[in-house]
Amino acid sequence: MKNRIVIRYCTGCRWLLRAAWMAQELLTTFEAELDEVALAPTDGGRFVIELNGDMIWDRHRDHGFPEIKVLKQLVRDRVAQGRDLGHLDRANPDPLPKSPDNH
């Protein structure tokens, strides 16, 4: 099956760069699994990502833009199940180690 992603972005909101960056990230991570990533201009504050015709992200429904980690996991779960995304699948370590002086 050919895998196709469409990123619909609001031109009036100037979201082309955000859409292009997400497309680049997906194409780099899933170069063997994705056949196409298309950018589709729209309006009305819309930012929607579809995979094979199914909506996997909607800025209005999901209350904002996806973090790239979340987007890659959504795509991976549909086109490369079981694939390890490396550091994206690991828990974030605590940036400040606990010490007696640091509660």
N, CA, C and O atoms as CSV, one atom per row, in Angstrom:
chain,resi,resn,atom,element,x,y,z
A,1,MET,N,N,0.840,-1.183,0.000
A,1,MET,CA,C,0.000,0.000,0.000
A,1,MET,C,C,0.885,1.247,0.000
A,1,MET,O,O,1.878,1.322,0.724
A,2,LYS,N,N,0.514,2.191,-0.802
A,2,LYS,CA,C,1.234,3.462,-0.823
A,2,LYS,C,C,0.736,4.322,0.327
A,2,LYS,O,O,-0.467,4.441,0.558
A,3,ASN,N,N,1.672,4.914,1.037
A,3,ASN,CA,C,1.329,5.774,2.167
A,3,ASN,C,C,1.505,7.225,1.769
A,3,ASN,O,O,2.567,7.644,1.310
A,4,ARG,N,N,0.427,7.986,1.958
A,4,ARG,CA,C,0.416,9.395,1.561
A,4,ARG,C,C,-0.058,10.256,2.724
A,4,ARG,O,O,-1.096,9.992,3.332
A,5,ILE,N,N,0.717,11.281,3.016
A,5,ILE,CA,C,0.345,12.248,4.045
A,5,ILE,C,C,0.012,13.561,3.363
A,5,ILE,O,O,0.701,13.985,2.435
A,6,VAL,N,N,-1.052,14.203,3.830
A,6,VAL,CA,C,-1.406,15.549,3.380
A,6,VAL,C,C,-1.427,16.440,4.615
A,6,VAL,O,O,-2.094,16.138,5.605
A,7,ILE,N,N,-0.690,17.535,4.540
A,7,ILE,CA,C,-0.707,18.533,5.608
A,7,ILE,C,C,-1.432,19.751,5.058
A,7,ILE,O,O,-0.938,20.427,4.156
A,8,ARG,N,N,-2.611,20.022,5.614
A,8,ARG,CA,C,-3.411,21.177,5.201
A,8,ARG,C,C,-3.133,22.305,6.191
A,8,ARG,O,O,-3.312,22.145,7.398
A,9,TYR,N,N,-2.695,23.442,5.664
A,9,TYR,CA,C,-2.271,24.545,6.527
A,9,TYR,C,C,-2.918,25.847,6.074
A,9,TYR,O,O,-3.138,26.057,4.882
A,10,CYS,N,N,-3.219,26.713,7.023
A,10,CYS,CA,C,-3.845,28.007,6.745
A,10,CYS,C,C,-2.805,28.981,6.196
A,10,CYS,O,O,-1.803,29.277,6.848
A,11,THR,N,N,-3.064,29.472,4.982
A,11,THR,CA,C,-2.134,30.431,4.377
A,11,THR,C,C,-2.232,31.796,5.044
A,11,THR,O,O,-1.225,32.489,5.187
A,12,GLY,N,N,-3.425,32.186,5.451
A,12,GLY,CA,C,-3.603,33.472,6.116
A,12,GLY,C,C,-2.891,33.541,7.457
A,12,GLY,O,O,-2.524,34.620,7.921
A,13,CYS,N,N,-2.700,32.379,8.078
A,13,CYS,CA,C,-2.009,32.309,9.371
A,13,CYS,C,C,-0.497,32.188,9.199
A,13,CYS,O,O,0.252,32.225,10.175
A,14,ARG,N,N,-0.057,32.044,7.950
A,14,ARG,CA,C,1.376,31.928,7.634
A,14,ARG,C,C,1.998,30.658,8.229
A,14,ARG,O,O,3.076,30.706,8.821
A,15,TRP,N,N,1.312,29.534,8.065
A,15,TRP,CA,C,1.788,28.281,8.628
A,15,TRP,C,C,2.513,27.398,7.622
A,15,TRP,O,O,2.738,26.219,7.895
A,16,LEU,N,N,2.883,27.938,6.466
A,16,LEU,CA,C,3.607,27.151,5.467
A,16,LEU,C,C,4.918,26.610,6.026
A,16,LEU,O,O,5.220,25.430,5.849
A,17,LEU,N,N,5.694,27.443,6.691
A,17,LEU,CA,C,6.992,27.001,7.202
A,17,LEU,C,C,6.830,25.869,8.215
A,17,LEU,O,O,7.601,24.909,8.204
A,18,ARG,N,N,5.836,25.979,9.084
A,18,ARG,CA,C,5.568,24.919,10.071
A,18,ARG,C,C,5.197,23.617,9.353
A,18,ARG,O,O,5.684,22.544,9.710
A,19,ALA,N,N,4.331,23.720,8.340
A,19,ALA,CA,C,3.911,22.538,7.588
A,19,ALA,C,C,5.090,21.914,6.848
A,19,ALA,O,O,5.237,20.692,6.827
A,20,ALA,N,N,5.927,22.749,6.243
A,20,ALA,CA,C,7.087,22.245,5.500
A,20,ALA,C,C,8.079,21.565,6.438
A,20,ALA,O,O,8.652,20.531,6.092
A,21,TRP,N,N,8.285,22.136,7.617
A,21,TRP,CA,C,9.202,21.531,8.584
A,21,TRP,C,C,8.691,20.158,9.015
A,21,TRP,O,O,9.464,19.203,9.092
A,22,MET,N,N,7.376,20.057,9.299
A,22,MET,CA,C,6.815,18.766,9.701
A,22,MET,C,C,6.926,17.753,8.567
A,22,MET,O,O,7.210,16.579,8.806
A,23,ALA,N,N,6.704,18.204,7.333
A,23,ALA,CA,C,6.843,17.316,6.172
A,23,ALA,C,C,8.268,16.791,6.071
A,23,ALA,O,O,8.479,15.599,5.846
A,24,GLN,N,N,9.246,17.675,6.235
A,24,GLN,CA,C,10.659,17.281,6.172
A,24,GLN,C,C,10.990,16.263,7.264
A,24,GLN,O,O,11.684,15.279,7.006
A,25,GLU,N,N,10.500,16.495,8.471
A,25,GLU,CA,C,10.756,15.569,9.583
A,25,GLU,C,C,10.163,14.190,9.289
A,25,GLU,O,O,10.806,13.169,9.537
A,26,LEU,N,N,8.942,14.161,8.763
A,26,LEU,CA,C,8.300,12.882,8.458
A,26,LEU,C,C,8.999,12.163,7.314
A,26,LEU,O,O,9.196,10.949,7.371
A,27,LEU,N,N,9.375,12.903,6.275
A,27,LEU,CA,C,10.070,12.283,5.139
A,27,LEU,C,C,11.431,11.732,5.544
A,27,LEU,O,O,11.854,10.694,5.037
A,28,THR,N,N,12.106,12.406,6.437
A,28,THR,CA,C,13.415,11.940,6.896
A,28,THR,C,C,13.276,10.692,7.761
A,28,THR,O,O,14.040,9.739,7.606
A,29,THR,N,N,12.315,10.696,8.662
A,29,THR,CA,C,12.140,9.574,9.585
A,29,THR,C,C,11.550,8.346,8.897
A,29,THR,O,O,11.932,7.217,9.206
A,30,PHE,N,N,10.625,8.561,7.971
A,30,PHE,CA,C,9.910,7.447,7.341
A,30,PHE,C,C,10.181,7.382,5.839
A,30,PHE,O,O,9.260,7.169,5.051
A,31,GLU,N,N,11.431,7.563,5.445
A,31,GLU,CA,C,11.756,7.606,4.017
A,31,GLU,C,C,11.385,6.317,3.287
A,31,GLU,O,O,11.023,6.367,2.112
A,32,ALA,N,N,11.466,5.179,3.944
A,32,ALA,CA,C,11.132,3.915,3.285
A,32,ALA,C,C,9.626,3.632,3.301
A,32,ALA,O,O,9.124,2.895,2.453
A,33,GLU,N,N,8.917,4.210,4.255
A,33,GLU,CA,C,7.497,3.900,4.420
A,33,GLU,C,C,6.562,4.882,3.722
A,33,GLU,O,O,5.444,4.513,3.364
A,34,LEU,N,N,6.994,6.118,3.524
A,34,LEU,CA,C,6.125,7.128,2.921
A,34,LEU,C,C,6.425,7.296,1.436
A,34,LEU,O,O,7.582,7.409,1.033
A,35,ASP,N,N,5.382,7.310,0.641
A,35,ASP,CA,C,5.529,7.533,-0.793
A,35,ASP,C,C,5.369,9.001,-1.153
A,35,ASP,O,O,5.895,9.464,-2.165
A,36,GLU,N,N,4.633,9.733,-0.308
A,36,GLU,CA,C,4.372,11.135,-0.621
A,36,GLU,C,C,3.960,11.887,0.633
A,36,GLU,O,O,3.245,11.363,1.487
A,37,VAL,N,N,4.425,13.126,0.727
A,37,VAL,CA,C,3.925,14.076,1.719
A,37,VAL,C,C,3.579,15.335,0.939
A,37,VAL,O,O,4.444,15.953,0.318
A,38,ALA,N,N,2.305,15.706,0.979
A,38,ALA,CA,C,1.826,16.857,0.211
A,38,ALA,C,C,1.450,17.993,1.150
A,38,ALA,O,O,0.918,17.772,2.238
A,39,LEU,N,N,1.735,19.208,0.710
A,39,LEU,CA,C,1.315,20.410,1.422
A,39,LEU,C,C,0.129,20.996,0.672
A,39,LEU,O,O,0.205,21.239,-0.533
A,40,ALA,N,N,-0.966,21.223,1.387
A,40,ALA,CA,C,-2.193,21.705,0.761
A,40,ALA,C,C,-2.665,22.980,1.454
A,40,ALA,O,O,-3.129,22.930,2.593
A,41,PRO,N,N,-2.548,24.133,0.768
A,41,PRO,CA,C,-2.991,25.381,1.379
A,41,PRO,C,C,-4.502,25.402,1.587
A,41,PRO,O,O,-5.272,24.907,0.764
A,42,THR,N,N,-4.899,25.989,2.709
A,42,THR,CA,C,-6.316,26.153,3.028
A,42,THR,C,C,-6.471,27.454,3.811
A,42,THR,O,O,-5.551,28.271,3.838
A,43,ASP,N,N,-7.609,27.651,4.441
A,43,ASP,CA,C,-7.838,28.892,5.189
A,43,ASP,C,C,-8.581,28.581,6.481
A,43,ASP,O,O,-8.710,27.417,6.859
A,44,GLY,N,N,-9.062,29.599,7.149
A,44,GLY,CA,C,-9.889,29.410,8.333
A,44,GLY,C,C,-9.153,28.933,9.572
A,44,GLY,O,O,-9.771,28.375,10.479
A,45,GLY,N,N,-7.853,29.139,9.626
A,45,GLY,CA,C,-7.101,28.709,10.799
A,45,GLY,C,C,-6.939,27.207,10.907
A,45,GLY,O,O,-6.680,26.674,11.986
A,46,ARG,N,N,-7.095,26.529,9.779
A,46,ARG,CA,C,-7.011,25.062,9.789
A,46,ARG,C,C,-5.569,24.588,9.710
A,46,ARG,O,O,-4.750,25.164,8.993
A,47,PHE,N,N,-5.274,23.540,10.451
A,47,PHE,CA,C,-4.013,22.812,10.338
A,47,PHE,C,C,-4.367,21.361,10.607
A,47,PHE,O,O,-4.558,20.953,11.753
A,48,VAL,N,N,-4.451,20.586,9.529
A,48,VAL,CA,C,-4.925,19.210,9.593
A,48,VAL,C,C,-3.894,18.313,8.928
A,48,VAL,O,O,-3.334,18.660,7.889
A,49,ILE,N,N,-3.648,17.157,9.536
A,49,ILE,CA,C,-2.732,16.183,8.951
A,49,ILE,C,C,-3.513,14.900,8.708
A,49,ILE,O,O,-4.153,14.359,9.609
A,50,GLU,N,N,-3.444,14.426,7.463
A,50,GLU,CA,C,-4.145,13.201,7.069
A,50,GLU,C,C,-3.125,12.170,6.605
A,50,GLU,O,O,-2.121,12.505,5.976
A,51,LEU,N,N,-3.399,10.922,6.923
A,51,LEU,CA,C,-2.580,9.803,6.462
A,51,LEU,C,C,-3.501,8.828,5.753
A,51,LEU,O,O,-4.402,8.252,6.362
A,52,ASN,N,N,-3.268,8.649,4.468
A,52,ASN,CA,C,-4.092,7.757,3.645
A,52,ASN,C,C,-5.581,8.091,3.769
A,52,ASN,O,O,-6.428,7.199,3.811
A,53,GLY,N,N,-5.881,9.383,3.825
A,53,GLY,CA,C,-7.261,9.843,3.875
A,53,GLY,C,C,-7.870,9.919,5.263
A,53,GLY,O,O,-8.973,10.442,5.420
A,54,ASP,N,N,-7.177,9.408,6.275
A,54,ASP,CA,C,-7.676,9.460,7.650
A,54,ASP,C,C,-7.031,10.626,8.388
A,54,ASP,O,O,-5.813,10.795,8.350
A,55,MET,N,N,-7.846,11.423,9.055
A,55,MET,CA,C,-7.317,12.546,9.819
A,55,MET,C,C,-6.618,12.015,11.070
A,55,MET,O,O,-7.230,11.334,11.893
A,56,ILE,N,N,-5.323,12.335,11.203
A,56,ILE,CA,C,-4.604,11.916,12.404
A,56,ILE,C,C,-4.325,13.093,13.332
A,56,ILE,O,O,-3.973,12.894,14.495
A,57,TRP,N,N,-4.480,14.330,12.824
A,57,TRP,CA,C,-4.329,15.507,13.680
A,57,TRP,C,C,-5.174,16.643,13.129
A,57,TRP,O,O,-5.206,16.878,11.921
A,58,ASP,N,N,-5.851,17.338,14.014
A,58,ASP,CA,C,-6.614,18.533,13.666
A,58,ASP,C,C,-6.349,19.555,14.767
A,58,ASP,O,O,-6.613,19.294,15.941
A,59,ARG,N,N,-5.838,20.693,14.391
A,59,ARG,CA,C,-5.460,21.718,15.370
A,59,ARG,C,C,-6.636,22.110,16.261
A,59,ARG,O,O,-6.455,22.338,17.457
A,60,HIS,N,N,-7.827,22.189,15.694
A,60,HIS,CA,C,-9.000,22.559,16.497
A,60,HIS,C,C,-9.403,21.413,17.433
A,60,HIS,O,O,-9.602,21.624,18.630
A,61,ARG,N,N,-9.519,20.232,16.896
A,61,ARG,CA,C,-9.938,19.068,17.690
A,61,ARG,C,C,-8.924,18.719,18.778
A,61,ARG,O,O,-9.289,18.387,19.906
A,62,ASP,N,N,-7.635,18.802,18.414
A,62,ASP,CA,C,-6.571,18.369,19.322
A,62,ASP,C,C,-5.944,19.516,20.112
A,62,ASP,O,O,-4.941,19.333,20.801
A,63,HIS,N,N,-6.545,20.693,20.005
A,63,HIS,CA,C,-6.161,21.855,20.823
A,63,HIS,C,C,-4.724,22.311,20.601
A,63,HIS,O,O,-3.972,22.500,21.557
A,64,GLY,N,N,-4.350,22.486,19.353
A,64,GLY,CA,C,-3.023,23.022,19.050
A,64,GLY,C,C,-2.292,22.199,18.010
A,64,GLY,O,O,-2.859,21.312,17.372
A,65,PHE,N,N,-1.036,22.514,17.861
A,65,PHE,CA,C,-0.188,21.803,16.909
A,65,PHE,C,C,0.430,20.585,17.589
A,65,PHE,O,O,0.648,20.586,18.800
A,66,PRO,N,N,0.712,19.545,16.803
A,66,PRO,CA,C,1.341,18.374,17.417
A,66,PRO,C,C,2.819,18.629,17.701
A,66,PRO,O,O,3.506,19.297,16.928
A,67,GLU,N,N,3.291,18.094,18.809
A,67,GLU,CA,C,4.731,18.044,19.009
A,67,GLU,C,C,5.247,17.045,17.987
A,67,GLU,O,O,4.555,16.078,17.669
A,68,ILE,N,N,6.433,17.256,17.475
A,68,ILE,CA,C,6.951,16.376,16.425
A,68,ILE,C,C,7.067,14.940,16.926
A,68,ILE,O,O,6.864,13.997,16.161
A,69,LYS,N,N,7.390,14.770,18.196
A,69,LYS,CA,C,7.468,13.428,18.785
A,69,LYS,C,C,6.125,12.719,18.668
A,69,LYS,O,O,6.064,11.560,18.258
A,70,VAL,N,N,5.059,13.408,19.023
A,70,VAL,CA,C,3.716,12.831,18.979
A,70,VAL,C,C,3.321,12.520,17.539
A,70,VAL,O,O,2.767,11.456,17.263
A,71,LEU,N,N,3.604,13.438,16.626
A,71,LEU,CA,C,3.263,13.219,15.221
A,71,LEU,C,C,3.989,12.000,14.666
A,71,LEU,O,O,3.384,11.176,13.981
A,72,LYS,N,N,5.266,11.882,14.953
A,72,LYS,CA,C,6.027,10.725,14.463
A,72,LYS,C,C,5.491,9.425,15.053
A,72,LYS,O,O,5.450,8.407,14.362
A,73,GLN,N,N,5.083,9.444,16.309
A,73,GLN,CA,C,4.519,8.240,16.914
A,73,GLN,C,C,3.181,7.876,16.274
A,73,GLN,O,O,2.900,6.698,16.056
A,74,LEU,N,N,2.356,8.875,15.973
A,74,LEU,CA,C,1.081,8.616,15.300
A,74,LEU,C,C,1.300,7.979,13.929
A,74,LEU,O,O,0.621,7.020,13.564
A,75,VAL,N,N,2.250,8.521,13.179
A,75,VAL,CA,C,2.546,7.979,11.850
A,75,VAL,C,C,3.151,6.587,11.984
A,75,VAL,O,O,2.739,5.662,11.283
A,76,ARG,N,N,4.121,6.431,12.874
A,76,ARG,CA,C,4.766,5.128,13.078
A,76,ARG,C,C,3.750,4.045,13.404
A,76,ARG,O,O,3.831,2.937,12.873
A,77,ASP,N,N,2.789,4.357,14.276
A,77,ASP,CA,C,1.806,3.360,14.692
A,77,ASP,C,C,0.918,2.899,13.542
A,77,ASP,O,O,0.255,1.867,13.646
A,78,ARG,N,N,0.900,3.659,12.442
A,78,ARG,CA,C,0.075,3.297,11.290
A,78,ARG,C,C,0.870,2.721,10.120
A,78,ARG,O,O,0.336,1.920,9.352
A,79,VAL,N,N,2.125,3.111,9.972
A,79,VAL,CA,C,2.881,2.661,8.793
A,79,VAL,C,C,4.098,1.805,9.128
A,79,VAL,O,O,4.650,1.157,8.239
A,80,ALA,N,N,4.529,1.788,10.387
A,80,ALA,CA,C,5.725,1.024,10.764
A,80,ALA,C,C,5.572,0.518,12.194
A,80,ALA,O,O,6.408,0.793,13.054
A,81,GLN,N,N,4.499,-0.221,12.437
A,81,GLN,CA,C,4.203,-0.698,13.788
A,81,GLN,C,C,5.384,-1.459,14.372
A,81,GLN,O,O,6.014,-2.282,13.706
A,82,GLY,N,N,5.662,-1.162,15.630
A,82,GLY,CA,C,6.743,-1.850,16.316
A,82,GLY,C,C,8.110,-1.236,16.108
A,82,GLY,O,O,9.067,-1.614,16.784
A,83,ARG,N,N,8.219,-0.304,15.190
A,83,ARG,CA,C,9.512,0.325,14.916
A,83,ARG,C,C,9.914,1.226,16.077
A,83,ARG,O,O,9.098,1.984,16.601
A,84,ASP,N,N,11.166,1.133,16.465
A,84,ASP,CA,C,11.705,1.974,17.529
A,84,ASP,C,C,12.102,3.321,16.940
A,84,ASP,O,O,12.828,3.383,15.948
A,85,LEU,N,N,11.625,4.392,17.552
A,85,LEU,CA,C,11.979,5.736,17.097
A,85,LEU,C,C,13.149,6.306,17.889
A,85,LEU,O,O,13.350,7.520,17.930
A,86,GLY,N,N,13.910,5.429,18.512
A,86,GLY,CA,C,15.097,5.878,19.232
A,86,GLY,C,C,14.744,6.746,20.417
A,86,GLY,O,O,13.875,6.404,21.219
A,87,HIS,N,N,15.427,7.873,20.521
A,87,HIS,CA,C,15.247,8.752,21.679
A,87,HIS,C,C,13.822,9.280,21.811
A,87,HIS,O,O,13.417,9.670,22.906
A,88,LEU,N,N,13.061,9.301,20.735
A,88,LEU,CA,C,11.679,9.788,20.822
A,88,LEU,C,C,10.790,8.858,21.639
A,88,LEU,O,O,9.782,9.288,22.202
A,89,ASP,N,N,11.166,7.583,21.700
A,89,ASP,CA,C,10.372,6.619,22.454
A,89,ASP,C,C,10.846,6.468,23.896
A,89,ASP,O,O,10.222,5.747,24.675
A,90,ARG,N,N,11.906,7.115,24.252
A,90,ARG,CA,C,12.451,7.011,25.603
A,90,ARG,C,C,11.846,8.100,26.493
A,90,ARG,O,O,11.517,9.189,26.023
A,91,ALA,N,N,11.710,7.793,27.756
A,91,ALA,CA,C,11.221,8.793,28.713
A,91,ALA,C,C,12.282,9.867,28.887
A,91,ALA,O,O,13.479,9.587,28.835
A,92,ASN,N,N,11.832,11.095,29.095
A,92,ASN,CA,C,12.769,12.188,29.337
A,92,ASN,C,C,13.359,12.047,30.729
A,92,ASN,O,O,12.622,11.937,31.710
A,93,PRO,N,N,14.696,12.049,30.824
A,93,PRO,CA,C,15.299,11.971,32.151
A,93,PRO,C,C,15.033,13.258,32.929
A,93,PRO,O,O,14.856,14.326,32.344
A,94,ASP,N,N,15.010,13.142,34.231
A,94,ASP,CA,C,14.815,14.307,35.090
A,94,ASP,C,C,16.019,15.229,34.934
A,94,ASP,O,O,17.141,14.815,35.225
A,95,PRO,N,N,15.819,16.476,34.480
A,95,PRO,CA,C,16.953,17.364,34.232
A,95,PRO,C,C,17.695,17.766,35.500
A,95,PRO,O,O,18.876,18.109,35.438
A,96,LEU,N,N,17.024,17.729,36.649
A,96,LEU,CA,C,17.671,18.075,37.914
A,96,LEU,C,C,17.622,16.864,38.836
A,96,LEU,O,O,16.560,16.535,39.365
A,97,PRO,N,N,18.756,16.196,39.034
A,97,PRO,CA,C,18.752,15.043,39.939
A,97,PRO,C,C,18.337,15.467,41.344
A,97,PRO,O,O,18.670,16.560,41.804
A,98,LYS,N,N,17.619,14.599,42.004
A,98,LYS,CA,C,17.188,14.881,43.372
A,98,LYS,C,C,18.389,14.759,44.311
A,98,LYS,O,O,19.185,13.825,44.217
A,99,SER,N,N,18.492,15.707,45.196
A,99,SER,CA,C,19.546,15.675,46.207
A,99,SER,C,C,18.947,16.168,47.513
A,99,SER,O,O,17.854,16.734,47.511
A,100,PRO,N,N,19.635,15.966,48.624
A,100,PRO,CA,C,19.087,16.437,49.900
A,100,PRO,C,C,18.802,17.940,49.895
A,100,PRO,O,O,17.894,18.397,50.590
A,101,ASP,N,N,19.566,18.710,49.121
A,101,ASP,CA,C,19.380,20.157,49.086
A,101,ASP,C,C,18.348,20.595,48.055
A,101,ASP,O,O,17.940,21.756,48.046
A,102,ASN,N,N,17.926,19.693,47.199
A,102,ASN,CA,C,17.072,20.030,46.069
A,102,ASN,C,C,15.777,19.224,46.157
A,102,ASN,O,O,15.703,18.124,45.609
A,103,HIS,N,N,14.766,19.745,46.831
A,103,HIS,CA,C,13.509,19.005,47.028
A,103,HIS,C,C,12.578,19.279,45.903
A,103,HIS,O,O,11.466,18.753,45.880
